[in-house]
Amino acid sequence: MIPPTRVRFDNELVSKKVHVRRRDLVLVKALVEAAEGLVFVTAARDGELTFSSPLDRRQELEEFLLDLQAFLASRQPADEDS
């Protein structure tokens, strides 16, 4: 996962765009669902996702994305599995 590139604020939401490897998209979707309302995700193309959260939960969104980045970085590429 590439670190968030753009942050957008409006009156009620904070949004961050990130790029996720195609092979991790289903896993990311499951982790977002497990976050139970913290964040919702929209997809553009080629793994570019926008994570959005209520403005008052910005810190939780930041922590979620940091944890997600660390988790995805720790996974071995599928072709290196033995």
ABEGO torsion letter per residue (X at the ends): XBBBABBBBBAABBBBBBBBBAAAAAAAAAAAAAAGGABBBBBBBGGBBBBBBBAAAAAAAAAAAAAAAAAAAABBBAAABX
